[in-house]
Every structure is written in structure tokens, then in C-alpha cells.
């Protein structure tokens, strides 16, 4: 039986041993226009805003939590300066949004300040260490799925459309191709993990628009955003996934465009995946030089496929649909390793990474009475995690078990309530959103300890 343990402590130990370093071989992925970049940076006073964001976070969380957060976020910022330069333009707001998520009253374990950095760690540890039932590493199996060019034919088509020769050795099952694709996939998976949750601010804006739609506000028309998104991005790899990982062909029904608009419209407000993917692409587009003097089809694929993974990791709600049912409403959106190993991996990682995600604990006590004889309430905040580690096991029969090691009995009871829904929605053997049967994982068990 193969097993792996994931925890913040393990990650910090790995950093000291120089493990889990961000892969930077291929970045930057676009040729950046330096004039445009400097204009954005100067006009928006990014350095000033970023410095203020760190100070405000320190003030609100205290030294203990900040000392856990800052080094990991700083590593993310250093990596993004090369991999995703435009990230700096929104990072002050992202820092604020991540902190607000911890104090949210509506969800369980919503921290994202540590979450995205730790997802990068989980990705690298899984790819480099998880041995599947057939004895192969997960990374090697992902590369095999790509080079089969069956479910992943859309990737091959994209590379050829971007200038790669049809006889290129990278499109053949050769040792050289496997080495390059191993490096590429590892890097694409890391950048997808680091930035997969950047869509929350855009989702918030879309929710506001949705509320205004219900008021029949004349200035805002229903589906306007969805139609605009399709007009701007329908030629990108993103919409291959929305079309069931296929190009629209001659057999496409006349109602499909209407269906696509409806799905896009719902995904813009009900998920953070699609807004995040669109923001990721748009921010990259804002600073890249076009037409470029040099460009690598693989580099272009890294950005485009990362955007697909950002979108698809949170499309579970759209897959199942609005109505409570045992059968998914949009089955063509189902994720599987044979069609999209990158998005499938990121979705699994997001399920695994529950450890070291603090939520705020409120302690309300009454102080001395005022002149009006009404006590003032003193509220103290404490940032504590509910889950300190996740253990993964996989046996020779292809049963993968995830055990969440909770910090106390109440956290264990709360988490247990979520597991049945997660099991059905993600891992049901017939209809679960994530199908891992093509890499030998036939069942997934979720437990708490």
C-alpha cells in the first residue's frame, strides 16, 4: 500500500531540505510588453498598495498568524513575478479577499491565504511520490495520457494551430518527448495550483450583477456578460472544455449556442472557477506583446491549459446542475484523467488540501458596565486550524482513501457531515464529477480521524 502525509509541518521541513521549489524552467510564458507593464504598475501605485496590504493584514491577524502567512505568500509573489507578472496588479485585493474569507460566517474552512501555496506543495508531492496500482508514478501516467492523443487530441490540435509541426518529436511517444512533457506538466500543474482561486473577487462582482438583474435594472441585461465572454474567448482552449473537450462540428444542434450561453451565465455567478480563468487569461493578455517576435507553442499551452484547470476545478455545481438529482444535468463536463489530466489533478488536490486552513474563533465577553449600565462587548479573534493533516492511501485494488486528521471532536463532527456529499458529488463511481479509473483508481473513500 502506498501512502503520503500532507501537512504544513511537512511542507516547512521540505522547504528546509530544498524540496517543493517552484518550477520556473519555461516562464515567463508570454513575451511581455515592458512599456505597458510599467504603465500599469505606475498608474495603479502597486508597490504602495501592496505594502499597505501586508501592514493591514499584520494588524488584523497578529504576529502568530502573520508569521505563518507572510513567508508562504512572499514565495508566491516571487514566483508570480516570473510566471504571472500581472498578478501583482490584483494582489493587494487578493490579500484582502483571502483574509475576509477566514472571517466569513457562511462557509467552513475558507482560508485561501495559505491554501493556494499549500496546493502547490500538494501538487509536487503527489506527482513526484504517488505510486499508482500499476507501479507507475502519477506524473508518468499523466504524461502517458497526454501522449496517447485520444482524449487529449484537443491539446495536439492547439499546439499545431499555434505553429508546431505535425511531425514534431514532442507529439510522438519518444523518450525525448516524455522528458519534455514531464517537465511541462509539473510546471503547468504548479502554476494552476498557485492561482486556481483568484476568481473570488470577480465572482463577487457577478453576484451583485445577478441581484440587479432580478430588479430588472434597465442598464443591465440578462446573459449580457455571458455573451460578451463567449465573443471574446470562444476561440481559446477554455471553450474546448465547455464544449465537452471537443470542437463544435457539423453535427452540433442549433440549440447548442443557447445552451452554452446559459451554462456560461450560471458559471459566472455560481462558481469562482470561470471568473478566475477569464481573469487569468485577461491579465496575461493585458501585458503580453502581440504579435510576438518569438513564441513557443508549449509556453502558450501552459497558460491556456492552466486557465482550463482554474475553470474546471470548480465546475462541479454546473456539472450537477441547479436541481437536486442523482443524475448530472451536464454530463459532458465530467472530469477524467484520460481527457484532462491537469484539471483532474487540480480538482483532487483541492479536495486533499484541507489542512492548515485557519478559521476565526470568536470569543465574546462583557467588560465593565458603562454609565448607562449596559455592558460593552469585547470581541477577541483567534486564528486556529480545524484540520492539521491529510493522509492519502492507495491499495493494490485501486481504492484511494483520504483521511482528514482533525484537531478536535467538534471539528471532526462538522467535517463528517460534508463527507457524504463530497463522496457522492466528486467520487461516485458512476456519476462522480472526477473520474480517475483511467489511472487505476476505481474508488475513493473519505474518512476523518
LODRENDO-775227 format. One record per residue: y, z, x of N, C-alpha, C in turn; residue in one letter. Coordinates in steps of 0.02 Angstrom, whole numbers, plus 50000, padded with zeros to 5 digits. Example, Ala and Ser with C-alpha at 12.3 -4.5 7.8 and 13.67 -1.06 7.14 Angstrom:
BEGIN
497165039050660497755039050615498355039050660a;498885035450642499475035750684500025039450645s;
//
This chain:
BEGIN
499405000050042500005000050000500635000050044x;501094995550029501724995050065502254999250028x;502635003250064503155007350032503775007450075x;504365008150042505005008550075505425013950041x;505805017650081506265022650055506985020450067x;507405021150015508105019250020508535025350005x;509005026850049509465032450038510075031550083x;510605035150067511205034850108511065037650177x;510665042750180510485045650245510125040550289x;509655036950259509285031850296509755026250320x;510235024450278510715019250296511135021450356x;511385027650354511795030050409511395030550474x;510765032650467510335032850527510235025750554x;510135020950509510045014050531510665011350566x;511255013150542511885010850573511925013550645x;511735019850655511745022650722511265018950769x;510715016550741510225012750780510395005250783x;510995003550757511244996650755510804992150712x;510534995050659510194991050609510684989450552x;510484984850509510864983150449511574980550464x;511654977450522512304974550538512424968450494x;513034967450468513164961550427513044955050465x;512644950550438512534944050472513144939650467x;513394937150524514024933350525513944926550558x;513344923950562513234917850601513614911950573x;513624911050507513894905050477514614905750452x;514884911750447515554912550420516084911250474x;516684908950454516894907550385516564901250358x;516474901250292516084895950261516514889950242x;517164890950237517624885550224518124885050282x;518414879250289518974878450334519594881150299x;519874886550326520434890050294521094886750312x;521534886050262522214883650274522644889650295x;522834890150359523184896150383523874897150351x;524214891650335524874892250304524824895450235x;524354892950195524264895650128524054903050131x;523604904550177523364911450184523944916150201x;524354914250250524914918550270525414919450213x;525524914150175525994914550119525744919650067x;525104919350051524814924150004524884931250031x;524724932150094524734938750124525434941750125x;525934937550142526624939950147526924941150078x;526844936250033527144936749966526894942749928x;526244944249934525944949749896525954956449933x;526234956549994526284962750033525604966350037x;525104962650056524414965250054524324971350099x;524604971150159524504976750206524784983150178x;525374982750146525684988750117525274991350059x;525054986850015524674988849956523994991849976x;523684988950027523024991450048523084998350078x;523594999550119523705006150148523825011350094x;524215009550043524345014149988523705015549949x;523285010449939522665011349901522215016549935x;522155016150001521735021050037522035028050031x;522695028650036523015035250031522915038249962x;522995034049910522915036549842522185038649829x;521715034749855521005036549846520855043249880x;521125044149940521025050349978521295056249938x;521885055249909522215060549871521805062649809x;521485057849777521145059149714520425061549722x;520125059949778519425061749787519325067749833x;519805068949877519715074349925519355071849988x;519345076150039519085074150104518345072750104x;517955076750068517225076050070516995069250046x;517215067349986517005060849959517315055049999x;517945055850018518285050450053517955049050120x;517725054250154517395053350219516735049550212x;516425049750152515825045850139516015038550123x;516575037650089516765031150062517115026650113x;517595029450148518035025250189517655021350243x;517215024450283516885020550335516485014650308x;516145015550251515745010050223516195004650195x;516745006550160517205001550134517554997950191x;517705001550245518034998450302517574993150334x;516924994550335516454989550360516454983450315x;516494984550249516514979050202517144974850213x;517714978150223518334974550234518304970450298x;518034973450350517964969850414517534963650406x;516984964450369516544958650357516894953350314x;517254955550263517574950750217518114946750250x;518414949550303518944945850339518684939250366x;518034939050380517734932750403517364929050347x;516974932850309516544929550259516924927550196x;517414931450176517764930250113518494932350123x;518894928450159519564930550178520014932450119x;519944929050062520374930350004520234937149972x;519684940349990519524946849962520074951949974x;520434951250030520974955850046521524955649993x;521604949949959522134949349910522014953549848x;521384955149833521234959149773520954965949791x;520844967349855520514973549874520884979849850x;521564980149853521894986249827521704987749754x;521684982549713521494983549643520754985149636x;520334982249680519614983649678519494990949695x;519844993549745519775000649764519955005149705x;520505003449671520715007349613520195006949558x;519935000949545519434999949492518795003749508x;518595003649571517985007149591518045014649579x;518625017449595518715024649584518735026249509x;519085022049470519115023249398518425022949367x;517985018849396517305018349369516935025049374x;517085028849425516735035249435516945040249382x;517565039849358517815044649309517755041949238x;517435036249229517335033349163516895037849121x;517045038349056516645042649012516125038648973x;516105032148985515705027748941515035025848971x;514935026749036514315024349066514035029549114x;513405028349134513045033049177512995029949247x;513185033849298513145031649367513515025049378x;514165025249373514565019149376514935018149442x;514815022349493515165021449556515035014549585x;515555011349611515475004949646515765005149716x;516115010449733516415010849800515865010649854x;515355014749844514785014649890514265009549870x;514215008049805513685003949778513614997249811x;514174993649819514124986849845513914986749919x;514194991349958513984991750028513254993550035x;513024998249993512325000349996511854994849970x;512094990649925511684984849904511554980149963x;512054979350006511964975250066511414978150111x;511414984650117510884988150156510194987050124x;510154987750058509514986950024509254979750033x;509694974850028509504967850037509184966850106x;509514969050158509254967950225508594971650237x;508544977750211507924981550221507344978350182x;507474975950122506944972650083506704966350118x;507184962050136506994955550165506614956350231x;506814961250271506524961950338505894966350340x;505764970250286505224975250290504724975050233x;504884972050176504424972250120503864967050128x;503254969650133502664965250138502364964450068x;502274958250048502014956749981501254956949981x;500934956749922500204957349919499824952149961x;500124946349973499784941250013499874942250088x;500224947750107500304949350177500924946350209x;501324942550172501924939350199502544943550183x;503044943050228503684946450216504044943150159x;504444947050123504824944450067505284938750090x;505604939450147506054934150172505684927550181x;505084927950209504694921750220504494918550154x;504324922550104504134919850039504734916550005x;505324919450012505924916449984506064909650015x;505974909250081506074902850115505564897750092x;504944899950082504424895350057504614892549988x;504874896849945505064894649878505614889349882x;506084890249929506614885249937506314878649960x;505904878750011505654872550042505114869050000x;504874872249948504424868749902504794863249864x;505444864249854505874859349819505604857449751x;505314862349717505094861049648505594864349601x;505554870949592506054874249551506744874149583x;506764873349650507404873449686507664866449702x;507454861449664507674854549677508434853849672x;508744857949629509464857649621509834859549686x;509524863749727509814865549792509804859449838x;509234856049839509184849949880509684844649858x;509754843749792510224838849766510944840649786x;511104847149784511774849349802511924847649875x;511454849049920511554847749991511654840250003x;511264836149970511334828849978512004826449951x;512204829249894512864827449865513434829349912x;513324834649952513844836949998513814833650067x;513374828550074513374824750136512754825250179x;512264829450161511664830050202511214823850191x;510934821350245510484815550241509824817550208x;509564813050166508934814450131508354815550178x;508404812850239507864813650289508004819250338x;508504823350323508674828850369508084833550377x;507974835850437507414840350452507464846950413x;508064848850393508144855150356507844854650286x;507704848650263507414847750197506654846950200x;506364847750259505654846950268505324853550288x;504674853950277504304860050293504124860150367x;504634861350408504534861650480504744868550505x;504494870250564504654876850592505404877650602x;505724872250625506454872450636506814874050570x;506604870650516506914871750451506814878950427x;506214881650438506074888450416506514893450453x;506634892350518507064896950557507784896750530x;508044890750518508724890050493508794893050423x;508294891650380508344894250311508254901850309x;507864904650355507804911950358508484915050372x;508834912250422509494914750440509984913850383x;509974907850353510424906350298510314910950239x;509694911850219509544915750159509734923050168x;509604925650226509774932550241510524933650236x;510904928850262511634929450260511904928550190x;511644923650153511874922550084511724928550040x;511134931550050510944937350011511394943350025x;511594944050088512034949650106512724948850075x;513014942850080513684941950052513674942549976x;513124940249944513064941049871513034948449853x;512674952349892512614959549878513284963149886x;513644961449938514274964849953514794963549898x;514794957449870515334955549823515094954549752x;514494956849735514214955049670514564958349611x;514934963649622515254967149566516014966449566x;516284961149595517014960349597517294958049530x;516864956849480517094953949417517374958849367x;517344965449381517564970249331518304969449310x;518774968449356519464967649334519554961649287x;519214956049301519274950149257518944951449190x;518384955049190518054956649126518514960849082x;518884965449114519354969549076519884965149042x;520144960249079520654955749051520364951748993x;519744949449000519434945448946519304949748885x;519154956148894519044960548837519684961548797x;520234962148834520884962648800521014956448759x;520884950648788520984944348752520534944048691x;519924946548698519464946648641519734950748583x;520044956448600520334960648547520924957148514x;521314953448552521874949748524521634944048480x;521064941048498520774935648457520644938148386x;520404944348380520244947148314520864948148271x;521444948548304522074949348267522374942548248x;522004937248265522244930448251522924929048283x;523004931448344523634930248379523734922848389x;524294919948367524394912748371524364909948442x;524574913848492524614911248560523934910748594x;523434913848565522774913848597522254911048549x;521914905848570521414902748527520714904548551x;520274905548505519584907348521519254901848562x;518864903848613518504899348657518954895448705x;519614896948705520064893348749519874894448822x;519724900748840519534902248908518894898848927x;518404898848883517754895748897517824888248909x;518214884848869518314877648878518674876148943x;519154880348960519514879349022519054880449082x;518634885649079518154886949132517684881049142x;517424878349087516954872749091517304866549120x;517924865349099518304859749126518394860249201x;518524866449226518674867449296518054867949340x;517504870649313516934872449355516274869049336x;516274864649287515634861749265515294857649319x;515674855249370515374851349424515094855749479x;515184862349474514964866749528514254869049514x;513944871849566513244874049562513144879349508x;513674883049494513664888249443513364885849378x;513564879849356513344877549291512664874149291x;512364873149351511654871349353511244877049325x;511434883249343511074889149317511194889949242x;511814888849220511974889449149511604884249107x;511434878649139511044873449105510294874249115x;510074880249132509364881449142509114878649208x;509554878549259509394876049326509214868649324x;509564864949282509454857749276510124854149269x;510124847749288510694843549272510634841349200x;511214840449168511204837749100510974830549103x;510444829049065510144822349067510234818649001x;509924812748996510004808548936509674811648875x;509214816348885508874819548828509254825648801x;509834827248831510214833048810510454832148738x;510334837048694510544836348624511304836448617x;511554833548564512274832948554512604839748543x;512214844848526512484851448513512524855848576x;512284853148632512234857248692512924859548718x;513414855048716514074856848741514364862748701x;514254862548636514494868048593514124874548610x;513474873948624513074879848643513324882648709x;513474878248756513704880448822514374883948818x;514824881448775515474884648766515374891648736x;514924892248688514804898648655514524903748705x;514034901648747513744906148796514264908248847x;514654903448871515184904948920515694909748891x;515884908748829516374913048797516134920248793x;515504921148773515224927948769515164931048839x;514934927048888514824929648955515474931748989x;516034928648970516674930449000516894937448981x;516704939748921516934946348899516374951548899x;515754949448893515194954148889514854955448955x;515024951649007514724952749073515284953249125x;515124956049181515584955549238515334950449289x;514744947649276514454942849322514824936149323x;514924933249263515274926749261515994927349283x;516384932249259517064932949285517074933849361x;516604937649388516574938749460516424932449497x;515954928349472515784922049505516374917249505x;516724916849448517304912449443517864914849490x;517964921349492518474924049537518304922849610x;517664923649627517424922349695517564915149715x;517384910449672517504903449687518244901849691x;518624904349643519324902649639519714905349699x;519564911549718519914914449775519744910849840x;519124908549846518944904449904519314897749902x;519344894749842519674888249835520424888749852x;520724894449837521454895149847521654894349920x;521224896249967521424896250037521054891150079x;520584887550049520214882750091520594876150096x;520524873050153520864866650166520454860950135x;520794856750099520454851050067520914845050067x;520674839050086519994837750112519904840650182x;519314843250196519204846550261519104841450317x;519264843550378519124839250436518394839950456x;518114845750446517394846850459517124851350404x;516514850050384516204854650335515444854050340x;515114859650333514384859850336514124860550265x;513664856250243513364857050177513044863950167x;512744866750220512444873350214512974878750203x;513544878050237514084882850226514344882450155x;514424876450129514644875650060514134878650012x;513484877550027512954880349984512984887949984x;513144890950040513164898250044513654901049994x;514244898049989514754900449942514544899049870x;514304892849857514134890949789513534894749763x;513034895749804512424899349782512564906749774x;513004909449818513214916349810513544917349742x;513964912649722514294913049656513784913049600x;513264908949607512724908949556512404915749552x;512254918849609511934925449610512384930749580x;513034930449595513504935149565513494934649489x;513464928449464513444927549391512784929849362x;512234927649391511584928649360511334935849363x;511574939749410511324946649414511514950649352x;512014948249314512234951949255512194947749191x;511754942849190511684938649131511124940949084x;510864946949098510314949549056510514950148983x;511124952348969511354953048900511384946248865x;511594941148901511634934448872510934931548862x;510484932948908509794930748902509474933548839x;509564940048826509264943148768509654941648704x;510314940648709510714938948651511004945048616x;511394943748566511764949048531511314953248485x;510804950148457510374953648409509804957248445x;509614962948417509044966648444508404962948424x;508044960648474507444956748460506954957548517x;506324956148502505804956448554505764949848592x;506104944648567506094938048598506804936248620x;506904934048682507574932548706507894926648668x;508544927048659508914921948622509024915648665x;509094916748731509234911148777508724911148834x;508104909348821507574909948871507674905548933x;508074900348928508184895848985508574899349041x;508864905149027509244908849078508804913749116x;508154913949102507724918749136507704917549211x;507734922949249507734922549321507024922749348x;506874918549397506224918749430506314916649503x;505894919349545505944917949617505794910649633x;505394907249592505244900349608505834895749595x;506294897649550506894893549537507504896049575x;507584902549580508194905349610508034911849646x;507754911349707507574917449743508184921849760x;508764918849770509354922749788509584927149730x;509674924249671509894928149613509364933249592x;508724931349599508184935949582508184942049627x;508274940749692508304946249741508884950949726x;509484948049712510064952149700509974956449637x;509664953649586509544957449524509074963349537x;508544962149576508084967549594508444972949635x;508864970849682509234975549724509694979949681x;510014976949631510464980649588510104986049548x;509464984749532509064989649497508854995249545x;508704993549606508484998449656509055003149675x;509655000649682510205004449711510515009149659x;510185014649647510445019949604510635026149644x;510425026349707510535032449747511255032649775x;511485038749788512145039949818512705036749777x;512635036949711513165034349667513465040249629x;514005043149656514275049249626514615047949559x;514575052849516514975053049455515385059449458x;515925059549420516355065449420516065070849375x;516045076949400515855082749361516495086649345x;516615087849282517225091249261517085098749251x;517515102749280517485109949269518155112149238x;518135113949174518745115849138518755123349129x;519275126549154519345133749147520055135449125x;520145141149094520805143149069521155147649120x;521795146149131522195150349176522535155849136x;523005159349167523355164649132523765161849075x;523885165849023524245163548965524985162548980x;525275157748947525995156448954526375160848905x;527035160048903527455163948857527265162748785x;527015156648769526815155148701526105157448686x;525815161048733525155164048726524605158748717x;524735152848745524215147548745523985146548817x;523345147248830523115146548899523165139248924x;523365138448986523335131949017522625130549040x;522425124249035521755122449058521785119449128x;521405122249173521355119649240520725115349245x;520825109249267520255104549272520135103049345x;519545104449368519355102749436518825097349434x;518865092649482518405087049485517955087849546x;517325086349536516845086749592516435080349592x;516385077049649516035070749654515325072049679x;514845071349633514155072749651513705067049629x;513195065749669512705060649652512165063649607x;511865059449565511305061649523510635059349552x;510655054049593510035051449623510155051049699x;509705053949738509815054049810509385049149848x;508885046049815508475041149850508075037049799x;507875031149820507415027049780506825025049824x;506225026149798505625024349836505285018449803x;505115013449843504775007449819504075007149847x;503595005849803502895004949824502634998449794x;502204994949830501874989049803501154989149827x;500684988449780499974988849798499664981849802x;499034981649821498694975249833498594971349769x;498654974549711498584971049647499244968249621x;499764969049660500414966249640500804970649592x;500664977149591501054981849549501594985049592x;502214983949574502784986849610503024992849571x;503104998449605503335004649574503995006849606x;504495008049563505125010849585505175017949561x;505255022649607505315029749589506015032149609x;506405034249559507075036849571507035044349582x;507235046649640507195053749657507865057049639x;507865060349580508465063249553508605070149583x;509225072349577509445078549609509285084849569x;509215084049503509085089949461508745087849396x;508545092849357508175091449296508575087749244x;509225089449235509625086049184509725078749201x;509855077349265509935070349286509275066549276x;508725070049289508065066849280507945065049207x;508145069549162508045068349090508485062549066x;509105062149089509555056749070509285050049095x;509085049849158508835043549187508205041249151x;507775045949133507145044149099507275040349034x;507825041949000507985038548937508135031148948x;508405029449006508585022549020507985018249042x;507455021549066506915017749099506535013249051x;506415015548989506045011448942506415004948927x;507075005348917507464999348904507484994848965x;507564997849024507574993849086506904990349097x;506374993849084505704990949091505614984949045x;505814985748982505734980248934506204974448950x;506834975948963507324970648971507254966949037x;507094970449091507034967249156506324964949172x;505824968949156505164968049187504584967049138x;504714966149074504174964549028503814958349055x;503144958749058502764953449091502834946649057x;502994946648992503054940248956503784938048949x;504224942848934504914940948918505444944148962x;505254948249010505754951649052506224946849086x;506844948949094507354944549123507174942249193x;506824946549232506654944949301505904943849308x;505714937749326505014935849335504864935349409x;504424939749435504264939749506503544937649519x;503214934649469502504932949476502384927649530x;502874923449544502774918149593502724920849664x;502944927149676502874930149742502344935649741x;501924935649689501354940249687501484946949656x;502064948049626502204954449592502094953349518x;501554956249492501334954949424501564960149373x;501774965949398502004971249353502474975849390x;502934979049353503404983749384503394990149342x;503324995849376503325002449345503955006149367x;504295009449321504895013349337504755020749322x;504865025049371504745032149362505325036249392x;505345042649374505835047149404505455053149434x;505775056149482505475062049515506015067249526x;
//
